[in-house]
Amino acid sequence: HHHHHHHHHKHCGGCGKAISGTHLQAAGKVWHAECLVCQGCAERLPIDKFVVDPKTQQCFCGAACYDVWKAAKKLSSAPSSPAKADKSDKARDKELKALLKAQHKEEKARHKAEKAEKKAKKAAA
Protein backbone atom coordinates (compact mmCIF):
# COMPACT_ATOMS: atom_id res chain seq x y z
CA HIS A 1 0.00 0.00 0.00
CA HIS A 2 1.40 3.36 -0.88
CA HIS A 3 0.55 5.78 1.83
CA HIS A 4 0.88 9.23 0.44
CA HIS A 5 2.79 11.05 3.08
CA HIS A 6 1.28 14.31 4.06
CA HIS A 7 4.39 15.70 5.56
CA HIS A 8 3.19 18.59 7.61
CA HIS A 9 4.51 21.64 5.88
CA LYS A 10 7.87 22.80 6.94
CA HIS A 11 7.98 26.36 8.10
CA CYS A 12 10.46 28.85 6.81
CA GLY A 13 13.19 29.83 9.26
CA GLY A 14 12.93 33.34 7.87
CA CYS A 15 9.30 34.34 7.47
CA GLY A 16 7.74 31.49 9.45
CA LYS A 17 5.27 30.65 6.69
CA ALA A 18 4.76 27.14 5.41
CA ILE A 19 7.04 26.04 2.65
CA SER A 20 6.02 24.03 -0.33
CA GLY A 21 8.05 23.69 -3.46
CA THR A 22 11.57 24.96 -3.62
CA HIS A 23 13.27 25.49 -0.39
CA LEU A 24 16.77 25.60 0.97
CA GLN A 25 18.08 23.89 4.01
CA ALA A 26 20.44 25.76 6.24
CA ALA A 27 21.22 26.04 9.91
CA GLY A 28 19.03 23.04 10.62
CA LYS A 29 15.99 24.78 9.21
CA VAL A 30 14.31 25.13 5.88
CA TRP A 31 13.92 28.42 4.10
CA HIS A 32 12.20 29.98 1.15
CA ALA A 33 14.97 30.85 -1.23
CA GLU A 34 14.01 34.49 -1.04
CA CYS A 35 14.01 34.46 2.76
CA LEU A 36 17.54 33.16 3.03
CA VAL A 37 19.12 36.54 2.58
CA CYS A 38 21.23 38.64 4.85
CA GLN A 39 19.12 40.99 6.97
CA GLY A 40 21.95 43.44 6.77
CA CYS A 41 22.77 43.70 3.10
CA ALA A 42 20.03 41.60 1.49
CA GLU A 43 22.55 39.49 -0.40
CA ARG A 44 21.91 35.79 -0.76
CA LEU A 45 23.29 33.95 2.21
CA PRO A 46 26.09 31.47 1.85
CA ILE A 47 24.33 28.31 2.97
CA ASP A 48 27.30 26.84 4.74
CA LYS A 49 28.30 29.76 6.86
CA PHE A 50 26.11 32.51 8.09
CA VAL A 51 25.26 34.11 11.35
CA VAL A 52 21.88 33.80 13.00
CA ASP A 53 20.81 36.21 15.68
CA PRO A 54 19.75 33.99 18.57
CA LYS A 55 17.07 36.42 19.71
CA THR A 56 15.42 37.41 16.46
CA GLN A 57 16.46 34.44 14.33
CA GLN A 58 17.46 36.86 11.64
CA CYS A 59 20.26 35.78 9.39
CA PHE A 60 23.38 37.55 8.28
CA CYS A 61 25.90 36.62 5.65
CA GLY A 62 28.72 37.15 8.06
CA ALA A 63 29.88 38.61 11.30
CA ALA A 64 30.61 41.93 9.65
CA CYS A 65 27.03 42.50 8.55
CA TYR A 66 25.75 41.17 11.84
CA ASP A 67 27.92 43.60 13.79
CA VAL A 68 26.80 46.51 11.69
CA TRP A 69 23.19 45.46 12.07
CA LYS A 70 23.55 45.15 15.83
CA ALA A 71 25.21 48.53 16.01
CA ALA A 72 22.48 49.99 13.84
CA LYS A 73 19.82 48.42 16.01
CA LYS A 74 21.42 49.98 19.05
CA LEU A 75 21.42 53.28 17.25
CA SER A 76 17.81 53.04 16.22
CA SER A 77 16.65 51.92 19.64
CA ALA A 78 18.70 54.53 21.43
CA PRO A 79 16.69 57.53 22.54
CA SER A 80 17.43 60.00 19.82
CA SER A 81 18.54 63.48 20.68
CA PRO A 82 16.04 66.19 19.76
CA ALA A 83 18.31 67.26 16.93
CA LYS A 84 18.04 63.83 15.40
CA ALA A 85 14.37 63.29 16.16
CA ASP A 86 13.23 65.08 13.03
CA LYS A 87 15.22 62.66 10.93
CA SER A 88 12.74 60.22 9.51
CA ASP A 89 13.23 56.51 9.85
CA LYS A 90 13.54 56.38 6.10
CA ALA A 91 16.56 58.61 6.14
CA ARG A 92 18.12 56.56 8.87
CA ASP A 93 17.32 53.42 6.96
CA LYS A 94 18.99 54.84 3.91
CA GLU A 95 22.08 55.68 5.88
CA LEU A 96 22.16 52.23 7.34
CA LYS A 97 21.85 50.61 3.94
CA ALA A 98 24.65 52.78 2.62
CA LEU A 99 26.75 51.78 5.58
CA LEU A 100 26.08 48.12 4.94
CA LYS A 101 26.80 48.48 1.26
CA ALA A 102 30.15 50.04 2.00
CA GLN A 103 30.83 47.36 4.54
CA HIS A 104 29.97 44.76 1.99
CA LYS A 105 32.16 46.19 -0.69
CA GLU A 106 35.04 45.95 1.71
CA GLU A 107 34.21 42.36 2.58
CA LYS A 108 33.96 41.39 -1.07
CA ALA A 109 37.16 43.18 -1.93
CA ARG A 110 38.89 41.39 0.90
CA HIS A 111 37.61 38.02 -0.24
CA LYS A 112 38.78 38.78 -3.75
CA ALA A 113 42.19 39.77 -2.49
CA GLU A 114 42.42 36.60 -0.42
CA LYS A 115 41.45 34.47 -3.38
CA ALA A 116 43.95 36.22 -5.61
CA GLU A 117 46.60 35.73 -2.97
CA LYS A 118 45.90 32.02 -2.74
CA LYS A 119 46.07 31.75 -6.51
CA ALA A 120 49.35 33.60 -6.58
CA LYS A 121 50.73 31.35 -3.87
CA LYS A 122 49.64 28.27 -5.79
CA ALA A 123 51.19 29.59 -8.97
CA ALA A 124 54.40 30.36 -7.15
CA ALA A 125 54.50 26.97 -5.46
C-alpha positions in Angstrom: 0.0 0.0 0.0 1.4 3.4 -0.9 0.6 5.8 1.8 0.9 9.2 0.4 2.8 11.0 3.1 1.3 14.3 4.1 4.4 15.7 5.6 3.2 18.6 7.6 4.5 21.6 5.9 7.9 22.8 6.9 8.0 26.4 8.1 10.5 28.8 6.8 13.2 29.8 9.3 12.9 33.3 7.9 9.3 34.3 7.5 7.7 31.5 9.4 5.3 30.7 6.7 4.8 27.1 5.4 7.0 26.0 2.6 6.0 24.0 -0.3 8.1 23.7 -3.5 11.6 25.0 -3.6 13.3 25.5 -0.4 16.8 25.6 1.0 18.1 23.9 4.0 20.4 25.8 6.2 21.2 26.0 9.9 19.0 23.0 10.6 16.0 24.8 9.2 14.3 25.1 5.9 13.9 28.4 4.1 12.2 30.0 1.2 15.0 30.9 -1.2 14.0 34.5 -1.0 14.0 34.5 2.8 17.5 33.2 3.0 19.1 36.5 2.6 21.2 38.6 4.8 19.1 41.0 7.0 22.0 43.4 6.8 22.8 43.7 3.1 20.0 41.6 1.5 22.5 39.5 -0.4 21.9 35.8 -0.8 23.3 33.9 2.2 26.1 31.5 1.9 24.3 28.3 3.0 27.3 26.8 4.7 28.3 29.8 6.9 26.1 32.5 8.1 25.3 34.1 11.4 21.9 33.8 13.0 20.8 36.2 15.7 19.7 34.0 18.6 17.1 36.4 19.7 15.4 37.4 16.5 16.5 34.4 14.3 17.5 36.9 11.6 20.3 35.8 9.4 23.4 37.6 8.3 25.9 36.6 5.7 28.7 37.2 8.1 29.9 38.6 11.3 30.6 41.9 9.7 27.0 42.5 8.6 25.8 41.2 11.8 27.9 43.6 13.8 26.8 46.5 11.7 23.2 45.5 12.1 23.5 45.1 15.8 25.2 48.5 16.0 22.5 50.0 13.8 19.8 48.4 16.0 21.4 50.0 19.0 21.4 53.3 17.3 17.8 53.0 16.2 16.7 51.9 19.6 18.7 54.5 21.4 16.7 57.5 22.5 17.4 60.0 19.8 18.5 63.5 20.7 16.0 66.2 19.8 18.3 67.3 16.9 18.0 63.8 15.4 14.4 63.3 16.2 13.2 65.1 13.0 15.2 62.7 10.9 12.7 60.2 9.5 13.2 56.5 9.9 13.5 56.4 6.1 16.6 58.6 6.1 18.1 56.6 8.9 17.3 53.4 7.0 19.0 54.8 3.9 22.1 55.7 5.9 22.2 52.2 7.3 21.9 50.6 3.9 24.6 52.8 2.6 26.7 51.8 5.6 26.1 48.1 4.9 26.8 48.5 1.3 30.1 50.0 2.0 30.8 47.4 4.5 30.0 44.8 2.0 32.2 46.2 -0.7 35.0 45.9 1.7 34.2 42.4 2.6 34.0 41.4 -1.1 37.2 43.2 -1.9 38.9 41.4 0.9 37.6 38.0 -0.2 38.8 38.8 -3.7 42.2 39.8 -2.5 42.4 36.6 -0.4 41.5 34.5 -3.4 44.0 36.2 -5.6 46.6 35.7 -3.0 45.9 32.0 -2.7 46.1 31.8 -6.5 49.3 33.6 -6.6 50.7 31.3 -3.9 49.6 28.3 -5.8 51.2 29.6 -9.0 54.4 30.4 -7.2 54.5 27.0 -5.5 
